[in-house]
Amino acid sequence: MRNSFSLATEDIPLPTISVHIQPVTSLTSGSFPPPSLPPPPPLIGEAEVLKARSFLIIPTFPGAGVPLADLALADLSSLPSPLSPDMLPYATLEDAEAALGRSLTAVEALWLRYSARMPDYLLYCHNILFLLVIFSLAPLPLTLIELCLPAAVSPYKLQPKLVGIRTGLPLPSLWEVAAQLGVYFLVEDYGNYWIHRLMHGKWGYEKIHHVHHEFTAPIGFAAPYAHWAEVLLLGIPSFVGPAIAPCHMITFWIWIALRQLEAIETHSGYDFPLSPTKFIPFYGGAEYHDYHHYVGGQSQSNFASVFTYCDYIYGTDKGYRYHKACLTKLKEQQGNGRLNGEVNGFINYGQKSE
């Protein structure tokens, strides 16, 4: 990797400029020098974005280190600062009241005490706890009344339970379970594709989806890490399948468990060669979705949650296929394991191979 750069000065008188570049060893200590490279060109498509980059995307989760020795020469202007965890800028109640020009309400004071020193990363992780508590406890009172005192609530029942998820005998056969799960995965994947694609529009990404993309190199815990509105919207397709083709409660439990395990696997950040999911036709997997996070907000590739057929049909896998083609070509030229500018399978497109 080249550690220097030059600018064309032909026919242009340039003043003498002294540039001091301070080496950076960690994202969590020290300070970044001002970028000394010109800004990147305008975004004109995902493939051009990858070509134009002179840096690799750096993971932004807390404690991430710098993987490149020459990070001081990279263009850091478009990277979010990992030193700003978006915590409240008030250390005390007095500071907050002085900034707002009024006294805090009791609720505001309580919120300040709880969240002032807590990064937004941890606050968004509360979504998981809230969903668990609300979905577990909110339906419980009416369910207990219906089970223990059915005569008391039966006059208010809107309709008898003729079609829906059943709980009795007989249990479904393995063939029935497999067929229903197949339908659920296909329906969920199609619905998730379009909702996810809409969230990569300007409004959807800036207001909602950007939270999930704080992980440019995802891990398993990044699967549920999202804005609360995204959790609700992307959860809808998971229930469309069971509504179309009702099943037994056991089948429903298996479906929810498999869907969440699939989401964790695709966000794991690892692509193991002997993973059982590699034997599933048209399955995307961790490598497929990892590329989507690698490109980030400008990504127009790999929107599908499980399979690859939607991206192929609608042409939203072109950036991913371009990336794979470049990687394959470099491997053929330089040999496996000795790529110049490759880290964990991702390429620095701004660097020429020697």
C-alpha positions, -999 to 999 in steps of 0.1 A, spaced: 0 0 0 14 34 -10 20 58 20 23 90 0 3 109 -26 10 137 -51 -11 164 -67 -6 176 -103 10 211 -102 15 215 -140 12 252 -150 -2 261 -115 20 282 -92 15 268 -57 26 284 -24 48 265 -1 26 246 24 39 228 55 17 198 64 21 180 97 3 146 99 -1 133 134 -3 94 135 -35 80 150 -33 47 168 -68 43 181 -103 56 175 -108 59 212 -78 81 220 -60 110 205 -74 134 179 -78 132 142 -58 156 120 -77 177 95 -82 157 63 -55 167 38 -70 150 7 -96 166 -16 -133 156 -9 -146 125 -27 -164 130 -61 -202 132 -62 -221 99 -56 -231 86 -90 -240 50 -83 -229 23 -59 -202 9 -81 -187 44 -87 -188 50 -49 -167 19 -43 -142 28 -71 -138 64 -57 -131 54 -22 -95 59 -8 -103 42 25 -120 12 40 -151 17 61 -143 15 98 -166 -2 123 -183 24 145 -194 3 174 -178 13 208 -142 3 212 -135 -4 176 -98 0 167 -81 13 135 -73 -16 111 -52 5 87 -17 16 96 -19 47 74 -53 59 86 -38 94 89 -38 96 51 -74 84 47 -103 107 38 -122 108 71 -146 136 61 -175 112 55 -170 89 85 -191 95 116 -169 105 146 -166 76 170 -156 100 197 -192 115 198 -216 89 211 -245 114 209 -249 115 246 -268 145 262 -244 174 264 -254 183 299 -235 170 329 -258 184 356 -294 197 360 -281 232 363 -263 229 329 -295 217 312 -316 244 327 -291 271 317 -291 258 281 -329 256 279 -335 288 297 -361 273 320 -365 248 348 -367 211 339 -400 193 344 -399 163 367 -400 139 337 -372 158 320 -351 157 352 -357 120 355 -347 114 319 -315 135 323 -304 115 353 -310 82 335 -296 90 300 -271 118 303 -241 96 305 -255 67 285 -246 64 248 -274 62 222 -262 27 214 -273 15 248 -306 35 247 -315 19 214 -308 -16 228 -336 -9 253 -360 -16 223 -354 -53 228 -363 -52 265 -394 -31 258 -407 -55 231 -402 -85 254 -420 -69 283 -449 -53 264 -457 -83 242 -454 -106 272 -474 -86 298 -499 -65 279 -520 -94 265 -518 -114 298 -548 -99 317 -574 -104 290 -560 -139 283 -563 -149 319 -599 -136 321 -608 -155 289 -593 -187 303 -606 -184 339 -639 -165 334 -650 -172 298 -687 -165 306 -679 -130 318 -663 -119 285 -681 -141 259 -709 -115 253 -682 -91 241 -664 -115 218 -664 -101 183 -662 -134 165 -657 -171 172 -623 -185 167 -630 -205 136 -598 -198 116 -564 -190 132 -535 -205 150 -547 -237 167 -533 -252 199 -550 -286 202 -545 -321 187 -536 -335 163 -501 -320 160 -490 -311 124 -469 -336 104 -433 -327 95 -444 -322 59 -471 -297 69 -446 -278 92 -420 -277 64 -445 -265 38 -458 -238 60 -424 -226 70 -414 -224 33 -444 -202 26 -437 -180 56 -401 -175 45 -410 -166 10 -438 -142 20 -417 -125 47 -387 -122 23 -407 -104 -4 -424 -80 20 -392 -73 39 -374 -66 6 -397 -37 -3 -400 -22 31 -362 -23 35 -357 -8 0 -381 21 8 -361 27 40 -330 34 19 -348 64 4 -337 98 16 -365 103 42 -366 67 54 -328 64 59 -323 98 76 -353 94 99 -353 57 107 -329 33 90 -296 51 97 -297 37 133 -293 1 121 -265 11 98 -244 25 126 -229 -10 124 -208 -9 92 -193 -43 102 -223 -60 119 -222 -85 147 -250 -108 159 -263 -83 184 -268 -58 156 -297 -78 142 -323 -62 165 -304 -29 169 -327 -5 151 -351 25 154 -384 15 171 -403 23 140 -381 0 119 -387 -28 144 -425 -24 140 -425 -20 102 -401 -48 94 -419 -71 118 -451 -69 98 -440 -93 70 -432 -120 96 -470 -122 105 -484 -120 70 -475 -157 63 -492 -171 94 -523 -149 86 -525 -163 50 -518 -199 60 -528 -205 96 -507 -231 115 -504 -248 148 -489 -229 177 -458 -251 176 -452 -243 140 -455 -206 148 -430 -209 176 -406 -227 152 -411 -200 126 -404 -171 149 -373 -188 163 -359 -196 128 -365 -161 115 -347 -145 144 -318 -170 142 -315 -163 105 -313 -125 112 -286 -132 138 -266 -154 114 -267 -129 85 -254 -102 109 -228 -123 125 -199 -110 104 -186 -145 97 -189 -167 66 -180 -202 77 -175 -227 47 -194 -255 64 -224 -236 75 -256 -256 70 -273 -226 54 -250 -229 24 -270 -259 13 -302 -238 11 -309 -227 -25 -308 -189 -32 -299 -182 5 -281 -149 10 -262 -155 42 -237 -134 62 -215 -124 33 -244 -112 12 -258 -90 39 -224 -79 52 -218 -62 19 -250 -42 24 -237 -29 57 -202 -23 43 -215 1 17 -238 18 42 -264 44 35 -256 47 -2 -262 10 -7 -286 0 -34 -278 -37 -32 -289 -67 -12 -321 -55 3 -336 -90 8 -336 -105 43 -332 -142 35 -330 -152 -2 -314 -135 -32 -342 -139 -58 -358 -105 -52 -325 -86 -56 -318 -106 -88 -353 -101 -103 -353 -63 -96 -317 -57 -104 -305 -46 -69 -276 -70 -66 -254 -53 -93 -231 -36 -68 -226 -68 -49 -218 -87 -81 -194 -60 -92 -177 -62 -58 -174 -100 -61 -161 -98 -97 -133 -73 -86 -124 -95 -57 -122 -126 -79 -100 -108 -104 -76 -97 -78 -74 -131 -63 -65 -145 -98 -38 -119 -103 -21 -120 -69 -30 -153 -54 -52 -162 -25 -43 -146 9 -19 -120 -5 -43 -93 -19 -29 -58 -19 -55 -37 -2 -79 -64 10 -90 -68 46 -113 -97 55 -125 -100 19 -133 -63 14 -113 -43 -11 -98 -8 -11 -110 2 -46 -90 34 -46 -57 15 -46 -40 1 -77 -25 -33 -76 12 -34 -83 
